[in-house]
């Protein structure tokens, strides 16, 4: 009841300020007859526009009564009502929430009207639509937005403290705070301040939920669906429980028996949870070292030692084959693929040399015996 009395006092205070401003304006206009005359002329010029606005308002009201309209995100509105704000003390959480709830209702009305008209309505139009004076509507928006800023500022320490608990989950700390604020704003929309509960306790869950969902969606280069993440968390809990009982981690078969999930599916899930590391990441934590790709072995290139060994082997083979005849040299080259790396069968060699398969085999044996006899094969022992 105390909170409601404070809300009533603040509403009365805002009405007093509005009436005072209205009185000051009227007194100034009475002193200036010329401005009063111009005002009457302006009212006559706007008479037609006002009539059209009234017809549109009636049409929009009829539409909104027949259709369900969804809430659209927050509006932006700037105001110079510093005098009004300076006279209102925003200390009570319930008072702040009451003004914010009023702002959210106005936002809903603004955007449902925009949806029907096809353009964003002016403040004067909305004042007529809501049966408010323009200054009262303006003050309600300003106070509501000001209350929202104060509530976020008061709860920023809570958002930061929750964000710190998730700082090592793969998302930047600034992004965690931003996601926490978004969750906080969701909590404002869902909170019912009339039940007397403390809002920060209620908002704590929404902040954690928003941050954890953002980590699941954004922390990995390759996104894992939420349902897969939940299964992985279940498997992790099973592994930790199993380790506490038996002092060892379960294998895939044991995980399948405990969880009831197929072994192949568990293997795929465990592979999917491996972190992906960018090759552009630096080796040092201060982001000033060499990129990781500079330390990865390039398998497409040949090391200098291997290149020198292969070159020497090729030279020694050429020296050994020089002791053979042309036909013997051709058979050895084709048989072992010394030129192109492709080994041929005796039939292929016979067709190439226009001899039989048996004759090609005899030439091969003769060539190998010649190399053994002259100890030319011993030079290849160093390469084995």
Beta strands, then each sheet from edge to edge (+ up, - down):
end
